[in-house]
Amino acid sequence: MKIKKVDVLGIGCKQLEENAKAAVSELKIAAKINSVTDTAEIAGYGALKTPALAIDGIVKCSGRIPSVLEIKGWLK
């Protein structure tokens, strides 16, 4: 199984990081969760607003905090 890369984009996005960790835990999948705070790196993802979430380099949401259920759907 390929390890998923989950990037939490933005400064102070603790709730989004917690939701991502919960989703990974509930699905029992292998994933590496990274916190990305560098503005140049965030801009490289094309995220227009933070907080944002990227999975395997693809931005799934921007400008809001998705629910654990929503993140689980993206991870499947």
Long-range contacts (C-beta under 8 A, 24 or more apart in sequence): 1-29, 1-30, 2-30, 3-30, 3-31, 3-32, 4-29, 4-30, 4-31, 4-32, 4-55, 4-56, 4-75, 5-31, 5-32, 5-34, 5-55, 5-56, 5-57, 6-31, 6-32, 6-33, 6-34, 6-53, 6-54, 6-55, 6-75, 7-33, 7-34, 7-35, 7-36, 7-45, 7-53, 7-54, 7-55, 7-57, 8-33, 8-34, 8-35, 8-36, 8-51, 8-52, 8-53, 9-36, 9-42, 9-45, 9-47, 9-50, 9-51, 9-52, 9-53, 9-54, 9-59, 9-62, 10-36, 10-37, 10-42, 10-50, 10-51, 10-52, 11-37, 11-50, 13-50, 13-51, 13-65, 15-65, 16-51, 16-53, 16-65, 16-66, 19-65, 19-66, 19-67, 19-68, 19-71, 20-53, 20-71, 22-68, 23-68, 23-69, 23-71, 23-72, 23-75, 24-75, 26-68, 26-72, 27-72, 27-75, 27-76, 29-75, 31-75
